[in-house]
Amino acid sequence: MAIRERLSGNEAVAIALRQINPDVFPAFPITPSTEIPQYFASFAANGQVDTEFIPVESEHSSMSAAIGASAAGARSLTATSSCGLAYMWEELYIAASNRLPLALALVNRALSGPININCDHSDSMGARDAGWIQVYAENNQEAYDNMVQAFRISEHADVRLPIMICQDGFITSHAVENIELLEDEVVKEFVGEYTPENYLLNPERPMAVGPYSITDYYMEAKRNQAEGMKNAKDVVLQVAKEFEQISGRSYGLFEEYQMEDAQYAVVMIGSAAGTTKDAVDALRAKGEKVGLIKIRLFRPFPAEEIAAALKNVKAVAIMDRAEGYSNQGGPLGADVMAALYRARANALAVNYVYGLGGRDVRVEDMEGIFETLKQIDKDGNAGETYRYLGVRE
């Protein structure tokens, strides 16, 4: 039976972690993710979990400790934001290359500088090619649900890769929403016990973790790692199907909103999708054929599926909440445009950078994007494909 609650995204994620009851949780505070280990520390102090909660001296140390615990055969995770993730950079690649299925609760925040504590996706987008699975949430309910599913995905025998569960700083992490929690026993049964295949504390099978790899073996190791990432897409769908059976909530690689007959579409990640849905609804009420694709799984990137979802669209705007500094657009724009090119799609595409440092995105802003797409279709030319939304020039 579902438990109705009013929770912030951070508290919802912390409750999911309490229900999962991981073996080890090393943590170091950083705004706006601090509340996750703060809530969890209370659970540990009150005896509600068996977790070894380890306050450490830095984010580099928290990821290092999570890696060590995972290598030893424990189910481990940590949490961070922004510069904390940047401080973990070296360790992100080590976790992925050693095929350690640990989790990271990431609360998206702008990277310095200039110093800014508000939401954008520059932190996780910077780590997009580190070999981690990346799953994003629009709202608090999705942040909770994604966290519950995280270890089922990362620990799957065909995957064995670390996973990043991302939510937008302050917009979802601190805002309180009505959500439905699963019962503790339901989550416990769904997640199950972790049974590592290879681990350091197994005396019957001695092994090394992170040895030097000479040229003769390094490339094969990377190819094997890439295969795990490739497999993750099907596993995400499989786990989502099982999650739907216990929750009634359906998830995929991305959400298609009013896309059945859409001629103009927006593709985006995160909380601004809610604002865009309001814009879509308002324009649909006026007879406009517009729609939205909200990315849930960004790594591995579901290129073929997104291209198929956009096959009948005349013009599309891809919205990046991070600047890629390629002079060609943002990370999501690059991936979606590449997918459209490979599929030989006819849609005219433009890429917008928006919402950096927490810059507000309004319904009328997104309505304006759809008006621009209509004009692009009328002109038959995308014009400048790399644009900014809501910036003072």
N, C-alpha and C positions, 0 to 999 in steps of 0.2 A: 504494500500500500504506500502510495506516494506521501511524502511529508512536505506540506506547504510551509515555506519560510520566506522571510524578507532578509536578504543578505547582500553584502557587497561581494564583488568578484573575488577579492582576496580571501574573505572569510569562507566563501563557497569552495574555493580551491583547497583551503586549509582543512575544511570538513571532509572533502574527498580524500585528502591524504590521511586524515585520522581513520577513515573507514578502510583505506588500503592497508594501513599499519605497516609502513616500510621498516626495514631493518635498521637503516642508518640515514640520518638527515643532518649533514653538516651545513651550517648557515652563517652568513655575514649580512648585516642589514644594509639596504640601500633603498632610497625612495624611488618608485612607489611600491616596491615589492616587500618592504619590511614587515608588513602585517602578516604575511603568510607564515614565516618562521615564528613571529610573535604569537600568533594564535596557536601554532603547533607546539611551541614551548609550554604553553598552558596545558595543552592536552597531555604532554609528557610529564609535567609536574604533577598533574592530577591523577596519573596512573591510567589514563584512557588509552594509551598506546604502549607497546613494548619497545618502541624505537629508541635507538641510541642517538640522542640529539646532541650535536657537537657544536658549540659556539667556537668559531675559528677567528683568525686575525685578519683575514682578507678573502676576497672572492676567489683569487687564485688558489688559496688554501681550501676553500669550500669545495671547489670542483676537484682538486687533487684528492681530498679525502673521500669524496663520492666515487671517484675512479678507483681508489685503493679498495674501498669497501666492495664495489661491484666486482673487481678482479678477484677478491677473496671469496666471492660467492653470495654476497648479500644483495638484497633489493635496496637500492639507494637512490637518492635524489637530492637536489638543492634548488634554490630559488634566487633570482637576481633581476637586475634591470640595467640598461644603459651601459655606463662605464664599468659596472661590475661585470657585465658580459665581456666587455673589451679586455678587462683584466684577466679573464679566464681563457683568452684566445688560444694560447699554446695548448692548454688542456683540452679544449674542445676537439681538436684534431686527434689528440691521444685517445680520448674516449671513443671516438668513432673508429679510428684505425685498429683499435684493440677489440672492436665489436662488443662493447660493453653496453648492455641495455638499460642504462640509467636514465632518469628523467630530470628535466629542468623546467620549473615553473617560471616562465619569463613574463614579466610585466613590462610591456613595451614603453620605452621612454627615449627621448631625443639624446643623441650622443653630443658631448661637448666637443668644440665650443661653437658659439658662446655657450656658457653654462645655461641649461634649461632643464627643468624637471618634468616637463609635460610630454604628452604622447606624440610620438611618431614611430615609424618602424625602422629607423636607421640602425638600431642595435641588432635586431634579428636579421635584417637584410644583409648586414655586413657579414653575418655568420652563415649565410644561406648555402655556401659551398664548402662548409666544414665537415659535411658527411652526416649531419643530424637530420632526422625527420622533423618537419615543422608543421604544426597544426595550429590554426588561428580561430579565435572566437569573436563573434559579433557582440554577444551579451553575456551576462553572468551565468545564465543557464547553460550556455554552450561551454563556458570556461569550466564549470563543474563537470559537465558530461564528458568533455574531452579529457579531463584529468583522470576520471574513472576508467576511461578506455586506454590510457597511455601505456601502461605496462603490458597489457594484453597485446598491444602492437609491437612494442620494442623487444619484448622477450620471446616473440614467436621464433621458432627454430629457423624459419626461412628468412628472417630479418636480422635479429641480434644487432641492433643499432640503437644509439641513444636518441631520445625524443624530446623535442622542445614544445611545450604547451604554452601558447602565447595569448595574451589578452592586452587590451589597450589601457595604458596607465591613466589612472584617475577616472577616465570615462567609464570603464567597467570595474576597475580594481577597487575604487572607493565609492562609486555610486551604488545605492541600495535598490534592488529590484525584487519582485516576487519571483521565486523559483520553486521547483519541486525537487526535493532530495529523495534518493532511494534509501531504503532501510539498511542499516549497517550490515546485517547478515546477507542481504541481497548483493551488496557490493563485494563483501568478502568472498562469497561463492563465485561471483562473476570474475573477479580478478584472480582468485586462486593462489596457491602457494607457488613460490618461485623455486624451480628446480634447475639450477645452472648445469650446463653440459660440461664445461671445463672451468675449473676455478683453482686458485692457488692453495687453498686449505684442504685439498683432496690428497691424502697421503698415498692413495692407490694409483694416482696418475700425476706425478710431478710435472710441472710445466713452468715456462717462463712467460712473463707478460712484458711486452714492449722491448724485446731485444733489438739489437742493431740488425738492420736488413740490408744485405749487400745488393748490388745491382741485379744479380741473377734472380732475386726473389721479390724485390720491391714492387715491380709493376704488376706481378700476379696477385700480390696482396691487395693492391688498389683495385684491380679488376674484380676480385672476390668481394670487396667492400661495395663496389658499385652494383653487383648482383643483388646483394642484400637490400640496397636502396630500391632497386627495380622491383623486387618482390613486395616491398612495403605497400605499394598501391593496392594490390589485391587483398593484402592482410587488413588494411584500413577498412575496406569495404566489408570484409568478412566479420571483423569485430563490431563494426557499426550495425550489421544485421542482427548479431546476437544481442547487442545493447538495446536495440529497438524492442526485442522480445521481453526485456525486463522493465523497460521504461515507457514504451509507447512513443518514443521520440526517434525520428528518422534522420540519419546523417549519410552523406556521401562524400565525394571528393570535393564537391562544391555545391552550392545551392543555386538553382535556376528559379528566378522570381519573375513571373509574368513573361516568360520567354517563348511561350508556345507559338505566337504569331508576331513576335517583336521584330520591328524593322530597324530600331535603334537601341543600342545596349550599352551599359556601363559594366566594366569588370573591375572589382576592387576587393580589398581585404579589410576585415575588422569592423569596428563599431560604426563607422560612417555608412555602412551598408543599411543600417536602420533608417538613417536620414534619407538615403537614396530610395528606399522602399516607399517612404511617404511621398517623395517626388514622383515616383512611378505611379502610385495610386492616384495622385492628383491629376496627372496627365492622362492616365487611362480613363478617368471620369470625363475627360474632354474628348475622348475618342482617339487619343494618340497611341500608337502601337510601340510602346517602349518597354524595356525590361532590364533586369539586373542579373549578373552572375557574381556571386559572392564566393571567393576562394576560401575553402577550409584547409585543404592540403596543399601547401606550397612546395614542400620537398618531401618526396619526389614530386616533380611538377606534372600534372595530368594534361599534357599538351594535346594529345589526340582527342581526348574527351572534350576539352574546351573548344578546340577547333570545330568539332562536330556540333556543339551547342550554338556556335556562332555562324553556322553554314548559311543560314538564310537571312542574316542581318546585313543591312545596307551600309551602316556606319557604326563604329564602336569606339568608345572612349575608355582607355585603360588608366586607372587612377593609382598613382604611386604615393604612399605616405613616406617616401624616402627619396633623396636625391642620389642618383647613381654616378654623377660626375663623369659620365662618358660623353657628354655633349649630345647624346642621342635619346635620353630619357632615363626612366627608372628601371629597377630590376624586374618588376612585374611586367612593365611595358615591353622590355626586351624579350621575355619568355613568351608572352602572348603573341607578339608580332611574329616571332620565329615560328610559333605553332601555326599561325594563319598562313604564313609563307609556305611552310612544308605541306599544308593541306590544300594549297592553291586556292585559298578562299578569296571571294570577291569583295569582302567588306573593306571599306575605307577606314583606316585606323589612326587615331591620335592618342598621344600619351600625355597625361597631366600629372604634374607634381603638386600635391596639395597637403594641407594640414600639418606642415612641419612645425615642430615645437609647440604643438597643441593648438595651432590656428584653427578657429572654428569653421565648421562646414555646415551651411544652412540648407534647408529644403530648396529655397529659391536659387541657391548656387547650383544645385544638381539639376534643377529644371532648366537653368541656363545652359548647362552642358548638353542636355538633350536638344535644345534649340540650336545649338552650334552643330550638332550632328545632322540635324535636318538640313541646315544650310550647306554643310559639306556634301551631303547626298545630292542636293540641288545643283551645286557647282560641279560635281563629279571630280572633285579634287580635295584631298585632305589638307592641302596647304602646309603650314608649319606643323609638323607632327609632334614636336616637343614643346609643351606649353606649361605654364604655371596657372593655378587657380587661386584667386584671392590674395595676390601679392601686390604690394605697392611698387610700381616701377619708377 
